[in-house]
Amino acid sequence: MKHAVEEVNLKNGAKGLLIDVPGASVMATRIQFRAGMMYAKNKEIYELPHVVEHLAFGANAKYRDEQAFEAEFTKNGAYHNAWTSDVSVCYETECADFEWDRIMELQKVSIAEPRFNEEELKSEKANVRSELTGYMNDYYRLLWPRVQQAVGEDILDLSERLKTISNIELKDIREHHRRTHTAANMMFIIAGRIKGRKHKIVHELEAWPLKEGEKFEIPLADLHSSEAVSIRRKDASNITFGFSLVTPRHLSTGEVFAMNCLNHILNGTMNSRIFGVARKRGLVYGMGSAIASNAHSTYWDFEGEVNEENAEELFSLIQMEMMKALNGDVSDKDFEAAKLYALGRFQMGAQTVGQIADYYAENYFVNGEVDKYDNMPNIIKGIDKNKMIELSREFAGSGIKGFATVSSVEKAVISNLETKLNF
């Protein structure tokens, strides 16, 4: 969808992007604060930001409880959600264009004027506990925090997070919200029909009753390598694995696209060099790899599930194909095909107003970068194969690697598999 992007800095210290999508019938907003887990006052109440997020749609200055607020918010079909990460608490909405101003007013009272109370706190602590307990049965959610811990990230895993919920009190909720939900710590993206409405949108946002506060920095972790982590589950019928190669810097958009091309060659389709070959041999039903670039580091992540009897052959294949890639054994034909695939997938990725908002949010909320959508095709076309190989070597040579599995097998089996990850 055609659109125009403008960055605005508000008088109260907040900043964000206004994305004008001519003729759009939908308005999408993303309101983000650096208020995630790493900004909890201490580890004893680590899950606090998640509970604050859950309470965001509860009692506030105008509505007595969550049910009353929900009934008003959704009466014309509007949607809202929120999520919490290590860094962020983000509030999302999408609504019909005709009620954008009504929904913005409701966002204001829910985000800036909550009325936290004991009854809703008790309910949401129970809901968060239920949510995390459910995640304990998702092996990928179990292992990835352990990979992060293995490379030196100062986070808690799922079982550790669960233990902190009972420590959270109402005073903690109020303190965290007061400290983190401030104007200077807020970034936003609003996408839809902005033309003719910019002044009103800016005026409304500047009138939100938020303290000025401060813009929180994202802490720098002391990253390192570590031995394999084996999470034993007696009922696990196969080996669920994840491993990361990490470079201690943020990658540019062009560099991310370059690595995505290599991921496509290695694991993107049934014709890929690791997943495709493994699938043809009957070694694995599904596996993949991806790039995640954060403020101070970038993760090259691999994950999959494999039966124990096929694990060594699969990891030998991973090792062989990774070594080929690192040695530059990538044909021009495969590389150009990966670039065309990236271009096609990119052009399919902005078909809705919400997708456009999400595209800009990915980098803007992390580093304040505005990567114009119209520039991306040229960036993709300009990806250099030698640069792609050079980047892959940077990851492999960084000395920062984490590997975790969930299985019923002995640790010695997992340690043996880890030896195949020396590239």
KABEL-V886718 format. One record per residue. N is the residue number from 1. RES is the residue in three letters. PSI is psi in radians with two decimals (NA if undefined). Layout:
[[N & RES & PSI] [N & RES & PSI]]
This chain:
[[1 & MET & 2.37] [2 & LYS & 2.42] [3 & HIS & 2.84] [4 & ALA & 2.45] [5 & VAL & 2.36] [6 & GLU & 2.27] [7 & GLU & 2.35] [8 & VAL & 2.47] [9 & ASN & 2.09] [10 & LEU & 2.74] [11 & LYS & -0.48] [12 & ASN & -0.02] [13 & GLY & -0.27] [14 & ALA & 2.74] [15 & LYS & 2.78] [16 & GLY & -3.03] [17 & LEU & 2.35] [18 & LEU & 2.10] [19 & ILE & 1.89] [20 & ASP & 2.08] [21 & VAL & 1.67] [22 & PRO & 2.31] [23 & GLY & 0.08] [24 & ALA & 2.47] [25 & SER & 0.04] [26 & VAL & 2.54] [27 & MET & 2.27] [28 & ALA & 2.38] [29 & THR & 2.59] [30 & ARG & 2.01] [31 & ILE & 2.05] [32 & GLN & 2.46] [33 & PHE & 2.49] [34 & ARG & 1.54] [35 & ALA & 0.31] [36 & GLY & -2.85] [37 & MET & -0.65] [38 & MET & -0.14] [39 & TYR & 0.11] [40 & ALA & 2.56] [41 & LYS & -0.60] [42 & ASN & 2.92] [43 & LYS & -0.39] [44 & GLU & -0.40] [45 & ILE & 0.69] [46 & TYR & -0.66] [47 & GLU & 0.00] [48 & LEU & -0.87] [49 & PRO & -0.62] [50 & HIS & -0.70] [51 & VAL & -0.69] [52 & VAL & -0.78] [53 & GLU & -0.77] [54 & HIS & -0.58] [55 & LEU & -0.11] [56 & ALA & -0.47] [57 & PHE & 0.40] [58 & GLY & -2.56] [59 & ALA & 2.46] [60 & ASN & -2.94] [61 & ALA & -0.38] [62 & LYS & -0.35] [63 & TYR & 2.39] [64 & ARG & -0.46] [65 & ASP & 3.09] [66 & GLU & -0.68] [67 & GLN & -0.75] [68 & ALA & -0.74] [69 & PHE & -0.78] [70 & GLU & -0.74] [71 & ALA & -0.73] [72 & GLU & -0.76] [73 & PHE & -0.76] [74 & THR & 0.08] [75 & LYS & -0.44] [76 & ASN & 0.32] [77 & GLY & 0.06] [78 & ALA & 2.69] [79 & TYR & 2.49] [80 & HIS & 2.69] [81 & ASN & 2.97] [82 & ALA & 2.73] [83 & TRP & 2.72] [84 & THR & 2.40] [85 & SER & -3.03] [86 & ASP & -0.67] [87 & VAL & -0.76] [88 & SER & 2.66] [89 & VAL & 2.14] [90 & CYS & 2.34] [91 & TYR & 2.23] [92 & GLU & 2.47] [93 & THR & 2.67] [94 & GLU & 2.38] [95 & CYS & 2.87] [96 & ALA & 2.56] [97 & ASP & -0.60] [98 & PHE & -0.28] [99 & GLU & 0.41] [100 & TRP & -0.70] [101 & ASP & -0.60] [102 & ARG & -0.75] [103 & ILE & -0.65] [104 & MET & -0.64] [105 & GLU & -0.68] [106 & LEU & -0.62] [107 & GLN & -0.73] [108 & LYS & -0.86] [109 & VAL & -0.53] [110 & SER & -0.68] [111 & ILE & -0.73] [112 & ALA & -0.31] [113 & GLU & 0.87] [114 & PRO & 2.73] [115 & ARG & 1.41] [116 & PHE & 2.42] [117 & ASN & 2.84] [118 & GLU & -0.68] [119 & GLU & -0.84] [120 & GLU & -0.58] [121 & LEU & -0.80] [122 & LYS & -0.77] [123 & SER & -0.78] [124 & GLU & -0.53] [125 & LYS & -0.71] [126 & ALA & -0.68] [127 & ASN & -0.72] [128 & VAL & -0.72] [129 & ARG & -0.74] [130 & SER & -0.71] [131 & GLU & -0.85] [132 & LEU & -0.62] [133 & THR & -0.67] [134 & GLY & -0.66] [135 & TYR & -0.40] [136 & MET & -0.32] [137 & ASN & -0.01] [138 & ASP & 1.84] [139 & TYR & -0.55] [140 & TYR & -0.69] [141 & ARG & -0.46] [142 & LEU & -0.76] [143 & LEU & -0.56] [144 & TRP & -0.69] [145 & PRO & -0.55] [146 & ARG & -0.57] [147 & VAL & -0.79] [148 & GLN & -0.78] [149 & GLN & -0.68] [150 & ALA & -0.52] [151 & VAL & 0.12] [152 & GLY & 0.12] [153 & GLU & 2.39] [154 & ASP & 1.26] [155 & ILE & 2.96] [156 & LEU & 2.63] [157 & ASP & -3.14] [158 & LEU & -0.82] [159 & SER & -0.64] [160 & GLU & -0.67] [161 & ARG & -0.73] [162 & LEU & -0.66] [163 & LYS & -0.33] [164 & THR & -0.25] [165 & ILE & -0.74] [166 & SER & -0.31] [167 & ASN & -0.22] [168 & ILE & 2.23] [169 & GLU & 2.90] [170 & LEU & -0.64] [171 & LYS & -0.56] [172 & ASP & -0.71] [173 & ILE & -0.86] [174 & ARG & -0.70] [175 & GLU & -0.76] [176 & HIS & -0.77] [177 & HIS & -0.78] [178 & ARG & -0.67] [179 & ARG & -0.61] [180 & THR & -0.54] [181 & HIS & 1.25] [182 & THR & 2.87] [183 & ALA & -0.80] [184 & ALA & -0.41] [185 & ASN & 0.13] [186 & MET & 2.36] [187 & MET & 2.63] [188 & PHE & 2.72] [189 & ILE & 2.20] [190 & ILE & 2.10] [191 & ALA & 2.38] [192 & GLY & -2.63] [193 & ARG & 1.69] [194 & ILE & -0.56] [195 & LYS & 2.23] [196 & GLY & -0.09] [197 & ARG & -0.12] [198 & LYS & -0.85] [199 & HIS & -0.75] [200 & LYS & -0.71] [201 & ILE & -0.84] [202 & VAL & -0.77] [203 & HIS & -0.74] [204 & GLU & -0.78] [205 & LEU & -0.66] [206 & GLU & -0.33] [207 & ALA & -0.04] [208 & TRP & 2.35] [209 & PRO & 1.20] [210 & LEU & 2.48] [211 & LYS & 2.75] [212 & GLU & -0.87] [213 & GLY & -2.72] [214 & GLU & 2.69] [215 & LYS & 2.03] [216 & PHE & 2.44] [217 & GLU & 2.70] [218 & ILE & 2.08] [219 & PRO & 2.61] [220 & LEU & 2.09] [221 & ALA & 2.64] [222 & ASP & 1.58] [223 & LEU & 2.57] [224 & HIS & 3.06] [225 & SER & 2.85] [226 & SER & 2.86] [227 & GLU & 2.88] [228 & ALA & 2.52] [229 & VAL & 2.15] [230 & SER & 1.99] [231 & ILE & 2.00] [232 & ARG & 2.20] [233 & ARG & 2.02] [234 & LYS & -0.54] [235 & ASP & 0.03] [236 & ALA & 2.13] [237 & SER & -0.19] [238 & ASN & -2.98] [239 & ILE & 1.98] [240 & THR & 2.18] [241 & PHE & 2.71] [242 & GLY & 2.38] [243 & PHE & 2.65] [244 & SER & 2.40] [245 & LEU & 2.29] [246 & VAL & 2.37] [247 & THR & 2.34] [248 & PRO & 0.96] [249 & ARG & 2.80] [250 & HIS & 2.38] [251 & LEU & 2.52] [252 & SER & 2.91] [253 & THR & -0.73] [254 & GLY & -0.66] [255 & GLU & -0.67] [256 & VAL & -0.78] [257 & PHE & -0.67] [258 & ALA & -0.80] [259 & MET & -0.57] [260 & ASN & -0.57] [261 & CYS & -0.76] [262 & LEU & -0.68] [263 & ASN & -0.66] [264 & HIS & -0.75] [265 & ILE & -0.67] [266 & LEU & -0.70] [267 & ASN & 0.12] [268 & GLY & -0.62] [269 & THR & -3.13] [270 & MET & -0.19] [271 & ASN & 0.14] [272 & SER & 2.90] [273 & ARG & -0.45] [274 & ILE & -1.17] [275 & PHE & -0.81] [276 & GLY & -0.80] [277 & VAL & -0.74] [278 & ALA & -0.71] [279 & ARG & -0.71] [280 & LYS & -0.60] [281 & ARG & -0.12] [282 & GLY & 0.42] [283 & LEU & -0.54] [284 & VAL & 2.45] [285 & TYR & -0.67] [286 & GLY & 2.44] [287 & MET & 2.87] [288 & GLY & 3.09] [289 & SER & 2.72] [290 & ALA & 2.86] [291 & ILE & 2.33] [292 & ALA & 1.91] [293 & SER & 2.06] [294 & ASN & -2.95] [295 & ALA & -0.73] [296 & HIS & -0.09] [297 & SER & 2.86] [298 & THR & 2.32] [299 & TYR & 2.28] [300 & TRP & 1.78] [301 & ASP & 2.43] [302 & PHE & 2.47] [303 & GLU & 2.76] [304 & GLY & -3.12] [305 & GLU & 2.37] [306 & VAL & 2.49] [307 & ASN & 2.61] [308 & GLU & -0.70] [309 & GLU & -0.32] [310 & ASN & -0.10] [311 & ALA & -0.81] [312 & GLU & -0.70] [313 & GLU & -0.70] [314 & LEU & -0.82] [315 & PHE & -0.51] [316 & SER & -0.68] [317 & LEU & -0.77] [318 & ILE & -0.84] [319 & GLN & -0.79] [320 & MET & -0.82] [321 & GLU & -0.57] [322 & MET & -0.73] [323 & MET & -0.68] [324 & LYS & -0.81] [325 & ALA & -0.78] [326 & LEU & -0.49] [327 & ASN & 0.08] [328 & GLY & 0.23] [329 & ASP & 1.23] [330 & VAL & 2.12] [331 & SER & 2.65] [332 & ASP & -0.63] [333 & LYS & -0.84] [334 & ASP & -0.67] [335 & PHE & -0.81] [336 & GLU & -0.63] [337 & ALA & -0.67] [338 & ALA & -0.67] [339 & LYS & -0.74] [340 & LEU & -0.68] [341 & TYR & -0.78] [342 & ALA & -0.72] [343 & LEU & -0.77] [344 & GLY & -0.80] [345 & ARG & -0.65] [346 & PHE & -0.80] [347 & GLN & -0.37] [348 & MET & -0.09] [349 & GLY & 0.09] [350 & ALA & 0.94] [351 & GLN & -0.21] [352 & THR & 2.84] [353 & VAL & -0.70] [354 & GLY & -0.69] [355 & GLN & -0.66] [356 & ILE & -0.79] [357 & ALA & -0.76] [358 & ASP & -0.66] [359 & TYR & -0.84] [360 & TYR & -0.53] [361 & ALA & -0.57] [362 & GLU & -0.80] [363 & ASN & -0.56] [364 & TYR & -0.76] [365 & PHE & -0.37] [366 & VAL & -0.93] [367 & ASN & 0.13] [368 & GLY & 0.33] [369 & GLU & 2.41] [370 & VAL & 1.75] [371 & ASP & 1.76] [372 & LYS & 2.29] [373 & TYR & -0.68] [374 & ASP & -0.34] [375 & ASN & -0.32] [376 & MET & -0.71] [377 & PRO & -0.72] [378 & ASN & -0.62] [379 & ILE & -0.75] [380 & ILE & -0.80] [381 & LYS & -0.50] [382 & GLY & 0.05] [383 & ILE & 2.32] [384 & ASP & 2.32] [385 & LYS & -0.72] [386 & ASN & -0.64] [387 & LYS & -0.69] [388 & MET & -0.80] [389 & ILE & -0.72] [390 & GLU & -0.71] [391 & LEU & -0.74] [392 & SER & -0.65] [393 & ARG & -0.56] [394 & GLU & -0.77] [395 & PHE & -0.85] [396 & ALA & -0.51] [397 & GLY & 0.06] [398 & SER & -0.40] [399 & GLY & 0.20] [400 & ILE & 1.94] [401 & LYS & 2.45] [402 & GLY & 2.52] [403 & PHE & 2.25] [404 & ALA & 2.61] [405 & THR & 2.74] [406 & VAL & 2.11] [407 & SER & 3.10] [408 & SER & 0.09] [409 & VAL & 2.91] [410 & GLU & 2.67] [411 & LYS & -0.55] [412 & ALA & -0.61] [413 & VAL & -0.76] [414 & ILE & -0.71] [415 & SER & -0.63] [416 & ASN & -0.72] [417 & LEU & -0.64] [418 & GLU & -0.54] [419 & THR & -0.39] [420 & LYS & -0.15] [421 & LEU & 0.29] [422 & ASN & 1.76] [423 & PHE & NA]]
